Amino acid sequence: MKNPEEQPSLTKGAATEIRSELARKVARLIGTAEILSTDVPGLTLYRRTAPTASMSATYEPSIALVVQGRKRVELGRTTFYYDPSRFLLTSVDLPVISQVMEASEESPYLCVRLKLEMPMVRELLTREEIRVSEMPSDDSGMTTAETTAEFLDAFSRLMDLLSTPDDIPFLSPLIQREIVYRVLRSVEGRRLRAIATLGDQSHRTAKVIAWIRANYAKPLRVDDLAEIAAMGVSTLHHHFRVLTSMSPLQYQKQLRLHAARQRMLIDGLDATSAAFEVGYESASQFNREYSRFFGQPPMRDVRTLRSPGAAAMGFAHDQNAPASSSSVR
């Protein structure tokens, strides 16, 4: 019989072996591309061969599993680091600043991102096997959690489906349910449990976040948001700041600035046109807030992003963003 004290090292060894195999699968499938949207619904692969500059993005509910390299994400004043030992769990849409910190030609940054479907999360929460513990009131909508051997194994089996496409419609939902199940059973999954639980204050706050995401260009009245959340204004402010590390107005402002940046960069709009399209009524106010947030005036920033050096550094694109969007993730 094995000494119980040896078990942690065995578990760690198993995780290392599975992670190495998973990294080989990701590298083989993605080839020289930077982003690959796979045939498995919600599963996207990412690759970087050099560290990147800091990038603004909006992260959606998802699991980001790094199998090689290291990344940093800033949410307000909180910084999260994730690498092969810890994955990133995002429970609501959050504007962030991100940076790939470790990557090279010999050892590229490799990441697997799985989008979270809240209906599936809520369905799993009805199961007796998943008990929702009482929630603390100070958990944000983003956290990192330990990457266990069981967790890696589930992702590895999900990746294997790409070589047997006929199995994807039946087996992919089962494996994704297993992954979500393991997150929900963990301590770090408590915020996801709360956000998905109908009637919970976190769930009601998440409804407000979703409304702002869909209507960021419209004027924002906090009283209307409080009505959507069915809670008082001060209570909403508290829970909103807990989840996002910012106020509703700050959240809207960051979404507007991110969207304006993309309209100028991708669609070729001038600063004034972009400002009005995302909801600003004053071009001068837009210029001030843009310069304060991104570090330089709008058109100078866009010229920097379009320069060959910025492209080489991945300045304009967050490599954990959904393949269907640019840096707004």
C-alpha positions in Angstrom: 0.0 0.0 0.0 1.2 3.5 -0.9 2.1 5.9 1.9 -0.8 8.5 2.0 1.9 11.2 2.1 3.0 10.2 -1.4 -0.5 10.8 -2.9 -0.1 14.6 -3.5 3.1 14.1 -5.5 1.4 11.3 -7.6 -1.5 13.6 -8.3 0.9 16.4 -9.3 2.8 14.0 -11.5 -0.4 12.9 -13.2 -1.4 16.5 -13.9 2.0 17.3 -15.4 1.8 14.3 -17.7 -1.8 15.1 -18.9 -0.9 18.8 -19.3 2.1 18.0 -21.5 0.0 15.8 -23.7 -2.7 18.5 -23.9 -0.1 21.1 -24.9 1.0 18.8 -27.7 -2.6 18.4 -28.9 -3.1 22.2 -28.9 0.1 22.8 -30.7 -0.6 20.2 -33.3 -4.2 21.5 -34.0 -3.4 25.2 -34.0 -0.2 25.0 -36.1 1.1 28.5 -36.8 -2.2 30.3 -36.3 -2.8 32.6 -33.3 -6.5 31.8 -32.9 -8.5 28.7 -33.9 -12.2 28.4 -33.4 -12.9 24.7 -33.2 -15.8 22.5 -34.2 -16.6 21.9 -30.5 -19.1 24.6 -29.5 -17.5 27.3 -27.3 -14.0 25.8 -27.6 -11.2 28.1 -28.9 -7.5 27.7 -29.0 -4.8 30.4 -28.7 -1.1 30.6 -29.4 1.6 33.3 -28.9 5.3 33.1 -29.7 6.4 36.2 -27.8 5.2 38.2 -24.8 2.6 40.9 -25.7 2.1 44.5 -24.6 -0.9 45.2 -22.2 -4.2 45.0 -24.1 -7.7 46.1 -23.2 -10.5 43.6 -23.6 -13.8 42.4 -22.3 -13.8 38.9 -21.0 -17.0 36.9 -21.2 -18.1 34.0 -18.9 -15.5 31.3 -19.7 -12.7 29.1 -18.5 -9.2 30.0 -19.8 -6.9 27.0 -19.4 -3.2 27.8 -20.1 -1.2 24.7 -20.9 2.0 26.5 -21.7 3.2 30.0 -20.8 1.8 32.6 -18.4 -0.7 35.5 -18.5 -1.7 38.5 -16.4 -5.1 40.1 -16.2 -5.9 43.3 -14.4 -9.5 43.8 -13.2 -9.7 47.2 -11.6 -7.0 47.2 -9.0 -6.8 43.4 -8.7 -4.3 41.4 -10.7 -4.7 37.8 -11.6 -2.0 35.5 -12.9 -2.7 32.2 -14.6 -0.5 29.5 -16.0 -0.4 25.7 -16.3 -1.0 25.4 -12.5 -4.1 27.7 -12.3 -6.9 28.4 -14.7 -8.9 31.6 -15.0 -12.6 31.5 -14.3 -14.7 34.5 -15.5 -18.3 34.5 -14.4 -19.6 37.7 -15.9 -18.6 40.1 -18.7 -15.7 42.1 -17.4 -13.5 44.8 -19.0 -9.9 44.0 -18.2 -6.3 44.8 -19.2 -4.4 41.6 -20.1 -0.8 40.6 -21.1 0.8 37.4 -22.2 3.9 37.3 -20.0 5.7 34.1 -21.0 5.9 32.9 -24.6 8.7 32.1 -27.2 9.2 30.4 -30.5 10.6 27.4 -28.7 7.9 27.3 -26.0 4.8 29.2 -27.2 2.0 30.4 -25.0 -0.9 27.9 -25.5 -4.3 28.4 -24.1 -7.7 26.6 -24.4 -10.8 28.7 -23.7 -14.2 27.2 -23.1 -17.2 29.5 -23.1 -19.6 29.0 -20.2 -23.3 28.5 -21.0 -25.4 29.7 -18.0 -28.4 27.5 -18.8 -26.2 24.5 -18.4 -24.8 25.8 -15.2 -28.3 26.4 -13.8 -29.4 22.9 -14.9 -26.4 21.3 -13.1 -27.2 23.3 -9.9 -30.6 21.5 -9.7 -28.7 18.2 -9.1 -28.5 16.9 -5.5 -24.7 16.2 -6.0 -24.0 19.9 -6.2 -24.8 21.7 -3.0 -24.7 25.5 -3.1 -23.0 26.7 0.1 -23.7 30.1 1.6 -22.0 32.8 -0.4 -19.7 35.4 1.1 -20.4 38.9 0.0 -16.9 39.9 -1.2 -16.2 37.6 -4.1 -15.5 39.2 -7.6 -16.7 37.8 -10.9 -13.2 36.6 -11.7 -10.9 34.2 -10.0 -8.2 31.6 -10.5 -8.4 28.0 -9.4 -6.1 25.0 -9.2 -5.8 23.0 -12.4 -6.2 19.4 -11.2 -5.5 16.2 -13.1 -9.2 15.4 -13.3 -9.9 18.9 -14.8 -7.1 18.5 -17.3 -8.2 15.0 -18.3 -11.7 16.3 -19.1 -10.3 19.1 -21.4 -8.0 16.5 -23.0 -11.0 14.3 -23.8 -12.9 17.3 -25.2 -9.9 18.0 -27.5 -9.9 14.4 -28.6 -13.3 14.9 -30.1 -11.8 17.1 -32.8 -10.3 14.0 -34.4 -13.8 12.2 -34.4 -16.2 15.0 -35.5 -19.2 12.6 -35.6 -18.9 12.2 -31.9 -19.0 16.0 -31.1 -22.8 16.5 -31.1 -23.3 13.7 -28.5 -20.2 13.6 -26.4 -19.2 17.3 -26.3 -22.2 18.4 -24.1 -21.4 15.5 -21.7 -17.7 16.4 -21.3 -18.5 20.1 -21.0 -21.0 19.3 -18.3 -18.3 17.4 -16.5 -16.0 20.4 -16.7 -18.6 22.8 -15.3 -19.5 20.2 -12.6 -15.9 20.2 -11.4 -15.8 24.0 -11.3 -19.0 24.1 -9.4 -17.8 21.6 -6.9 -14.7 23.6 -6.2 -14.4 26.4 -3.6 -13.5 28.9 -6.4 -16.7 28.1 -8.2 -18.8 29.6 -5.6 -19.2 32.9 -7.4 -20.3 31.1 -10.6 -22.8 29.2 -8.5 -24.2 32.5 -7.1 -24.4 34.3 -10.4 -26.3 31.4 -12.0 -28.7 31.0 -9.1 -31.9 32.7 -9.9 -32.9 35.2 -7.2 -29.5 35.5 -5.8 -28.2 39.1 -5.5 -25.2 38.2 -7.7 -27.5 36.8 -10.3 -29.6 40.0 -10.3 -26.4 42.1 -10.5 -25.3 40.0 -13.4 -28.6 40.9 -15.2 -27.6 44.6 -14.9 -24.1 43.8 -16.3 -25.7 42.1 -19.3 -28.1 45.0 -19.8 -25.2 47.5 -19.8 -23.2 45.3 -22.3 -26.2 45.3 -24.7 -27.0 49.0 -24.3 -23.7 50.7 -23.5 -24.3 53.5 -26.1 -27.5 54.5 -24.4 -27.7 57.0 -21.5 -27.4 55.2 -18.2 -29.7 56.0 -15.2 -28.7 54.2 -12.0 -32.3 54.2 -10.8 -33.3 52.2 -13.9 -30.5 49.7 -13.2 -31.7 49.3 -9.7 -35.1 48.5 -11.0 -33.7 45.9 -13.3 -31.9 44.3 -10.3 -34.9 44.7 -8.0 -32.7 46.2 -5.3 -31.8 49.6 -3.9 -29.4 51.9 -5.5 -26.8 51.6 -2.8 -27.1 47.8 -2.6 -26.7 47.6 -6.4 -23.6 49.8 -6.3 -22.1 47.5 -3.6 -22.7 44.3 -5.4 -21.8 45.7 -8.8 -18.4 46.9 -7.5 -17.8 43.5 -5.8 -18.4 41.7 -9.1 -16.6 44.0 -11.4 -14.3 46.1 -9.2 -15.9 49.3 -10.7 -19.1 51.3 -10.6 -21.9 50.9 -13.2 -20.8 54.2 -14.8 -17.1 53.2 -14.9 -18.1 49.9 -16.4 -20.1 51.6 -19.2 -17.3 54.0 -19.8 -14.8 51.2 -20.3 -17.1 49.4 -22.7 -17.6 52.6 -24.7 -13.8 53.3 -24.9 -13.1 49.7 -26.0 -15.8 49.8 -28.6 -14.7 53.2 -30.0 -11.1 51.9 -30.2 -12.2 49.0 -32.3 -14.4 51.2 -34.6 -11.4 53.4 -35.3 -9.0 50.6 -35.7 -11.1 48.2 -37.8 -13.7 50.3 -39.4 -11.5 53.4 -40.0 -13.8 55.9 -38.2 -12.3 59.2 -37.1 -12.3 60.0 -33.3 -15.4 62.2 -33.4 -17.5 59.7 -35.4 -16.4 56.8 -33.1 -17.2 58.9 -30.0 -20.8 59.7 -31.1 -21.4 56.1 -32.2 -20.6 54.6 -28.8 -22.7 57.2 -26.9 -20.6 60.2 -26.2 -22.2 63.6 -26.6 -19.0 65.5 -26.4 -15.9 64.8 -28.6 -13.7 66.7 -26.2 -14.9 64.6 -23.2 -14.2 61.4 -25.3 -10.7 62.6 -26.1 -10.0 63.3 -22.4 -11.3 60.0 -21.2 -9.7 58.0 -24.0 -6.3 59.6 -23.4 -6.5 59.0 -19.7 -7.5 55.3 -20.2 -5.3 54.3 -23.1 -2.4 56.7 -22.4 -2.5 58.8 -25.6 -5.1 60.6 -27.8 -7.4 58.4 -30.0 -5.9 58.8 -33.4 -2.3 58.7 -32.2 -3.2 55.5 -30.3 -4.7 54.0 -33.5 -1.6 54.8 -35.4 0.5 53.1 -32.8 -1.8 50.0 -33.0 -1.4 49.9 -36.7 2.4 50.2 -36.7 4.4 47.0 -37.6 5.9 46.9 -34.1 2.5 46.9 -32.4 1.3 44.1 -34.6 4.4 42.0 -33.8 3.7 42.5 -30.1 0.0 41.7 -30.4 -0.9 45.1 -29.0 -4.3 45.4 -30.6 -5.6 42.0 -29.9 -6.1 39.9 -26.7 -5.2 36.4 -27.5 -7.9 35.0 -25.1 -10.6 36.9 -26.8 -13.4 35.0 -28.7 -12.5 34.3 -32.3 -15.6 36.2 -33.4 -14.6 39.5 -31.9 -11.5 41.6 -31.8 -10.1 42.9 -28.5 -13.5 43.3 -27.0 -13.6 40.2 -24.8 
